[in-house]
Amino acid sequence: MSLIVRRIGPACTIQDQGRQGYLDQGLSRSGAADLLALHEGAALLGQDPDLAALEMAGMGGEFEAAGDIRIALTGAPMQASIDGGAVVWNASHRLAKGQRLTIGAVLKGAYGYLHLGGGIATDPFLGSRSVHLTAKVGRAVEAGDTLPNGPDKGEAGRKLVPADRFSGGVLRIVASFQTSLFDQATLDRFTRTEFRRGPRANRMGMQLESDGAGFAARGQLNILSEVITPGDIQMTGTGSPFILLPECQTTGGYPRIATVLPCDLPRAAQTPAGGAIRFQFVTLDLGTALQEAFVQDLASLRRRVEPLVRAPHDIPDLLSYQLISGVVSAQD
């Protein structure tokens, strides 16, 4: 069973939780920009969150079911329909052979996700199915491709209330190796400033813009390149911060003013262009506790899944259902 790609937007890629252990060889993790969305899709389909899904950056496409298949839609809400009938986002659905799923533009946020029952079963590379465009590992999905799924059995018709993370907000940060190079007045101004997500953004990183002067560290031109990871906030020569995302380079020489907690990276990645962001320093102990709570919350997602109840007027084949069975007495 598979989905046939009839039409697809740009920069739609297959992603899982990424590949670990290759930083020393110059290959960063890659993986979904919004890892929480992977876990939400797995909860809706009752399967492993390590399975791969289709990440759609701003625009989806049109897909035809080559056989009966389950799907789930998570991440940034997008317009979606099956054979012209609107379907609920953050929910799981069934596609019968020949039915077409159409996913349009993002309504808020940045990245939407299409999950298949059994996961997207492309060939893994170095332990992951994640495409890494900047490292030329795999490529974006194109019209005419097929998305094969793995073995699957289970139910559809489930929904989940997602965590609100699609409009920006506060990102919690911890001190980085170069935080001490910024004087206290600069750090205070950094946390008081309301930033906007700029137009320069992709899976490598996102630029932030603000009013007023930029931010600089002491002796930043003398900083040696060293290991960097997703979540690091680099301060460029222009004084504009960049939040690094899954396909960031593995080393860099720009000073890092702070690092976004991993549990807040989904909110960062899902901030739309122009969305407002502020930063809040937390201690390493508090940051560790917040991350542990996030991991526990991921483990509880499956318990929060509910049946997807449809209103009668939204059921096109309502008359085919046996709504009443047996003899009923009007006097009982």
N, C-alpha and C positions, 0 to 999 in steps of 0.2 A: 504494500500500500504506500501511497505517496501523494504529495500535492504537486501539481504541474503549475509552474509559474507562467502565467499568461501575460502579465504586465507587472513591472516592479519599479519602485522609486530608486533614486541614487543612494549609494552608500548603505545598502541593506546587506548585512553580513550575518553569517552563522556564528553564534557565540555560546560558550558555556562559561564555567567559572575560571577559565584560563589555565595556563601552564606555569607550574612553579619550578624553581630550581635552575633557571637558565640565565640569570642576570650576569653571571661571570662570563657568559659567552655572548653577551650583548643582546639578549632577547628578553624583552620585558613581558609581563604576565599576559597582556591582552585580556580577553574575557569580556563579559557583559559590562557595559557602563553602569547599569543599574542591577547589581546582584540581587537586590531585594525582589525585583520583578521575576527573576529566575525561580526564586523560592515560592513566590505567589503562584506562578504557573504550575509548579510541581504540586503544590497543595491542591489546586483546583482539579488536577488530573490524577492525584493520588500516586505520584511517582517520585523518582529520585531527583533532587535539585541539581545533581551533577550533569543531567542530560542537557543537550544543546537545544537552542531555540533560535528563531530568526529575529535579529535586532533591526528595527526599522527607524532610521533617523529622519523624523519629520514627515515622511510619506510612506504609505504602504504599497499595495499593488492589488492584482487580481490573481486568484489561485483556484484551480479546478481539482476536485477530489478524484483521484484515479481509482479509489475504492472507498468503502465506508471507513471513516476515520474520526477520531476525537481531536478537538482543538481547544486551546485556551488563549485568551487575550489579556495581557497585563501591561504594566508600565504606563507611559503617558497615554491618556485616552485619545483614541482616533475614531473617525467615522468608520463604521463597519456594518456590513449587511451580508446575508446569505440569500442568493437568488433574488436580490432586490428588497428583501425584508430586513429591516434594521435588527441588529442583535446587540445584546448587552456587553459592554466592556467589563473587564475584571470578572469574567465568567468563563465556564467551559461549555462547549456546544458539540453537537454531532454534525458531520457532513456526510451525506449519502453520496455514493458514486455519481459523478457527473455534476454535482452541485458546485456553485461558484461562490467563493468568499471574496468580497471586495473590501479593501481597507483603504481609506482615504487619508486626508491630511490630519496631522496632530491637532487636537483641540486645545490642549495646554501641556506644558512639559516639553520634552525633546525626543525621548526614545520610547517607542512602543515595541511590544514583543508578541510574536506568534509562536505558540508552543504546539507540538504534535504529541498525541498519545504514543508513548514509547520513545519520545525524543527524536530529533533530527539525526539520522544515523549515517552521516558522511564518514569517510575514512579519517581516523584520528592521526595527528602528527605530533610527536613528542608528548604523547599522553593527553592531548586535548584536540577538540574539533574547532576551537576558536580560530577565526580568521584574524590575521594581523597584517593590515594593509601596509603600514609603513615598513614592516620587515619583509613584505612580499611573501607572506605565508598565506596561501589561498587567495581568493578574490571575492569581490562583491557578487551577490546573486544577480543573475541576468534573466530576462525573458527567455523562455524555452528550457530553463533548468527544471529539474525535478528535485523535490525535497523528500527523500526517503525517510520513513520512520522505522523505529525498532519494534520489537514485539510489544503488543499492547492488549490489555483487556481491562475493562473498567467502565464506569459510568460517566456520563456528562450531565449537564444541567445543574451545575454548581456555581455559586457566586461567592465573592469575598470582598469585604470592604477594605480598600487599600489604605496604606499609610499616606497621608497628605504630604507630598514632597514635590509638587509640580509647579510651584510658583516662586521658588527662591526661599529666603528666610535666613535664619541664624545657623551658621556652621561653627561647630565647636572645634577648637584647634589646640594642639600642644606645642610646646617650644621645640624648635629644631636645632641642629648643630650650629647654625649661624644666627639664631635669634639674638644672642648676646652682642652681635655686631651692630644691632640697631639700638640706638639710645632709647631711654624710657619715654621721652616725649614723642618719638616717632611711633613706638609701639602703642602708646595711648591714642594717638591720632588714628592709627590703623584700625583699632577696635571701635573707635567712634565713627568712622567713615562708613557711609552707605555706598556700596559698590553696585555697578550694573554689569550684567553679563554682556560683553561686547560681541561684535560680529565675527571676531576671529576665534573660532572654536571648532574642534573636531575630536576624534577619539584620543588624540595625543594630549590635548589640554584646552583650557578655555581662558581667554583674556578677560580681565575685569577692568572696568573704567570707573572713574570717579571725578568729581569736581575738585579743584584745588591742586596743590603741588603733589608731585609723585613721592615715592618712598625710596630711600637709599640707605645702605649700610656703610659703616666705616671700612675703608680699604677693600671695597668689594671687587676692585679690579685685580687684586692680588690673590683671590680665592682660587684654589686648585680644584679641578674637576674631581668629583667623587660620586659615589652611588646615590641615585635618587629613586624615589618610588612614587606610585600614584598617591595623591593626597598632598604631596609637597607643594608649597606655595613659593614659587620662584619670583624674585623681583628683578625685572629686566633693567637694562640700562636707561630706559625711558621712565622708570619708576612705576610702571604698571605691573600689578601682580598677575601671574598665571597659575591656575590650579592644574596640576598635572593629573591626567586621566589614564586609563588602562594601557594605551599604546605609547606612553611617554618613553623617551630615550632612557637608557640605563645609567648614564653619568651626565653631570652638568656642572658648570662653574658659576652660574648665577647664585647669589645668596638666597637662602631659604628663610623667610621670616617666620614660618610656622608650618605645621602639617595638619591637614584636616583628618579628624578621626575617621576610620574606615566606615563606621556606622552612619556617618553623615555624607559619605561620598555619593550615594544615590540621590540625595537632595541637591548636591552640587551639580552632578551630571544632568539632572532633569530640569535645572533652571533654564527657562526659555530666554532667548535673546531679549535684552532689556530688563530682565527680571532682577529684582533687588536682592543683594546678599550683604549680610553683616557677619563679623567674626567675633567669637567669644573664647578667650583663653581659659582652659581648664587645667588642673594639675594632672600629672601623669597617672596618679592613683585614681582620680575621678574618671579620667579618660578610659582607663582599664575597666573600671566598673561599668561605665556606659557601654563599652564594647561587649562585655560579657552579658549584659542585659539584652543587648541587640541579638546576640547569638541565641539566647534562650527564647526570645520572641520569634525568631525564625523557626525554631523547633516546634512552637505552638501554633503555627499558621494552619496546619491541617485541621486542628480542632475548631478553628473559627470559620471553616467553610460551611456554607448553608445551601439548602436547595434553592435553585433558581425557579421561582414561581412566576408563571406567565399569566397575564391578564387574558381572559377569554377572547377579547377582540383582537389579540395579537397572535392567536393560534389559527393559521390558515386552514387547517384540516380538522377543525373543531368537531364537525359532524361525524367524523370517523371514530371518535372516542365514545366508549360506552359509559355514559355519565351516570345512568341509573340502571340497576339490575334488580330483577325480582318483582314481586307483586307488592304494592303499597296500598294500605287501607287508608281512606280519607278520614276515617273516624278514630283511628288509633292515635 
